Amino acid sequence: MKIEVWSDVVCPFCYIGKRRLERALSDFAHSKEVDVEFKSFQLDSNAEKNTNQNIHEMLANKYGVSYEKGKEMNESMAMQAKEEGLDFHFDQVIPTNTEDAHRLSQYAKQQGKMYKFMERVMKAYFTEGKDVGEHQILADLAEEVGLDKKESLQVLAEGHYKGAVVGDQQLAQQLGVQGVPFFVFNEKYALSGAQPTESFKEVLEKVYEEEQNSPIQVLNPSSKTEYCDGDSCGE
């Protein structure tokens, strides 16, 4: 079984959804037959680096709400993450553009280490307060998961794998993806958002037993969101 996951490294629900999928797979009898592949998706391809804004300020300015409201939104998200065993520190988060992180994830994919790299970058962003838009930091994270640091820096400096990132996002558009995380099972069934673990379990069983091919069916269509409302992050 193949599961394709469209996500952004700065999307909190993508990290939460990743954990819930992992929990479902841990109880799935055929988990060793499942291949999980991440797909690149940027919530804001025009996001700037080195803005000197914290995440609370960014949300307040972007959505026209008070600083206190922006902080409240993030605190609520952190509470949800904690229920999944994740430790989010939004006061330390450094907003940035994620194209370089996605390009390096595509390099990691070619080396068979994309899953580990995505986990490491998400933890660095949400838990450790690292700037995942900075090349040296990304290369250090890549080295931690077994990638060559020098090659990673070269990939970042020379703009490699941008086409792969764009290709993933174009495919997302074709599938009608309006928010992430977005999970596609065997190119047939899809789940939108960080659904409960039980929902993932049900789909895993259904897809495994299903033998006939059919167009992708979004099992829980969700409306486009401005921020991380409900269970997914919109553009």
C-alpha positions in Angstrom: 0.0 0.0 0.0 1.3 3.5 -0.8 0.3 6.6 1.1 1.2 10.0 -0.3 1.1 12.8 2.2 1.0 16.4 1.1 2.2 18.7 3.9 4.3 21.7 4.8 7.0 21.6 7.4 5.5 24.7 9.1 2.0 23.3 9.2 1.1 22.3 12.8 -1.7 20.0 11.7 0.7 18.2 9.3 2.9 17.2 12.3 -0.2 16.2 14.3 -1.6 14.3 11.4 1.7 12.5 10.9 1.6 11.3 14.5 -1.9 10.1 14.2 -1.1 8.2 11.0 1.9 6.6 12.7 -0.3 5.5 15.6 -2.8 3.9 13.2 0.0 2.1 11.4 1.4 0.8 14.6 -1.9 -1.1 15.1 -2.2 -2.1 11.4 -1.4 -5.8 10.9 0.1 -5.1 7.4 2.1 -2.0 8.3 5.3 -3.5 6.9 3.6 -3.5 3.4 2.9 0.3 3.6 5.1 2.9 2.0 4.6 6.5 3.2 5.8 9.2 0.8 5.8 12.9 1.6 4.8 15.4 -1.1 5.8 19.1 -1.0 3.2 21.7 -0.3 3.8 25.3 0.6 1.1 27.1 2.5 2.7 30.4 1.5 5.2 30.3 -1.4 5.7 34.1 -1.0 6.6 34.0 2.7 9.7 36.0 3.5 12.7 34.9 5.4 14.3 36.9 8.3 11.2 39.0 9.0 12.0 39.4 12.7 8.4 38.8 13.4 7.3 36.1 15.8 4.5 33.7 14.9 2.0 35.5 17.1 2.7 38.8 15.4 2.6 37.2 11.9 -0.9 35.8 12.5 -2.2 39.0 14.0 -1.0 41.0 11.0 -2.0 38.5 8.4 -5.6 38.0 9.6 -6.3 41.4 11.1 -6.6 40.2 14.7 -5.0 41.3 17.9 -1.7 39.9 19.1 -3.5 38.3 22.0 -5.8 36.5 19.6 -2.9 35.2 17.5 -1.2 33.9 20.6 -4.4 32.3 21.8 -4.8 30.5 18.4 -1.2 29.1 18.8 -1.7 28.1 22.4 -4.8 26.1 21.4 -2.8 24.4 18.7 -0.1 23.5 21.2 -2.6 21.9 23.4 -3.8 19.7 20.6 -0.3 18.7 19.7 0.4 17.8 23.3 -2.4 15.2 23.2 -0.3 13.5 20.5 2.9 13.6 22.4 4.3 16.6 20.6 5.9 19.6 22.3 5.2 22.8 20.4 7.0 26.0 21.6 5.3 28.7 19.5 7.1 31.5 21.4 10.3 30.2 19.9 9.0 29.5 16.3 10.8 31.4 13.5 8.4 32.0 10.6 10.1 31.5 7.2 9.8 30.4 3.6 9.8 26.6 3.2 10.9 26.2 -0.4 14.5 25.3 0.5 13.4 22.8 3.2 11.1 21.1 0.6 13.9 21.1 -2.0 16.2 19.4 0.5 13.4 16.9 1.4 13.3 16.0 -2.3 17.0 15.3 -2.2 16.5 13.2 1.0 13.8 11.3 -0.9 16.4 10.3 -3.6 18.6 9.0 -0.7 15.7 7.1 0.9 15.6 9.4 3.9 12.7 11.7 3.2 10.5 10.4 6.1 13.3 10.9 8.7 14.2 14.3 7.3 10.6 15.6 7.4 10.3 14.5 11.0 13.6 16.1 11.9 12.7 19.5 10.3 9.2 19.6 11.8 10.7 19.0 15.3 13.3 21.6 14.7 10.7 24.2 13.7 8.0 23.5 16.3 9.9 22.2 19.2 13.5 23.6 19.0 12.9 27.0 17.5 15.3 26.6 14.7 15.2 28.6 11.5 14.4 26.0 8.9 14.8 28.5 6.1 18.5 28.9 6.8 20.8 26.7 4.7 23.4 25.8 7.3 20.7 24.7 9.7 19.0 22.6 7.1 22.3 21.0 6.2 22.9 20.2 9.8 19.5 18.6 10.1 20.1 16.6 7.0 23.4 15.3 8.4 21.7 14.2 11.5 19.5 11.8 9.5 22.4 10.4 7.6 22.6 12.7 4.6 25.9 14.2 3.3 26.2 17.7 4.6 28.4 19.0 1.8 26.0 17.7 -0.8 23.0 19.1 1.1 24.6 22.6 1.0 25.3 22.2 -2.7 21.6 21.3 -3.3 20.5 24.3 -1.4 23.0 26.7 -3.0 22.4 25.7 -6.6 18.6 25.5 -6.5 18.3 21.8 -7.2 15.0 19.9 -6.9 12.8 23.0 -7.3 11.1 21.3 -10.2 10.1 18.4 -8.0 8.6 20.8 -5.4 6.6 22.6 -8.1 5.5 19.3 -9.6 4.1 18.1 -6.2 2.2 21.3 -5.8 0.8 21.1 -9.3 -0.4 17.6 -8.7 -2.0 18.8 -5.5 -3.9 21.3 -7.5 -5.1 18.6 -9.9 -6.4 16.6 -7.0 -8.2 19.6 -5.6 -6.1 19.8 -2.5 -7.0 23.1 -0.7 -5.5 22.4 2.7 -2.9 20.1 4.3 -2.2 17.6 5.5 -3.8 15.6 2.7 -3.4 11.8 2.5 -3.9 9.8 -0.6 -4.1 6.0 -0.3 -3.1 3.9 -3.3 -4.0 6.8 -5.6 -7.7 5.9 -4.9 -8.9 7.2 -1.5 -8.1 10.4 0.3 -8.3 11.8 3.8 -8.1 15.6 4.3 -6.9 17.0 7.5 -5.4 15.6 10.7 -8.2 13.1 11.2 -8.5 11.1 14.4 -6.4 7.9 14.6 -9.5 5.8 14.3 -10.3 7.3 10.9 -6.9 6.4 9.6 -7.3 2.9 10.9 -10.6 2.5 9.1 -9.2 3.7 5.8 -6.1 1.5 6.1 -8.4 -1.5 6.5 -10.7 -0.5 3.7 -7.9 0.3 1.2 -6.1 -3.0 2.0 -9.2 -5.0 1.3 -10.2 -3.0 -1.7 -9.1 -4.5 -5.0 -11.0 -2.6 -7.7 -9.6 0.6 -9.1 -11.6 3.8 -9.1 -11.0 7.6 -9.1 -9.8 9.2 -5.9 -12.6 9.7 -3.4 -12.2 12.3 -0.7 -13.7 10.5 2.3 -14.1 13.7 4.4 -14.1 16.8 2.1 -13.3 19.9 4.1 -13.6 23.5 3.1 -10.7 25.8 2.5 -9.4 27.5 5.6 -7.4 30.7 6.1 -5.5 29.4 9.0 -5.3 26.1 10.9 -9.0 25.9 11.8 -10.7 22.6 12.2 -8.1 20.0 11.4 -6.0 21.3 8.5 -4.1 24.3 7.3 -5.2 26.2 4.2 -3.2 28.5 1.9 
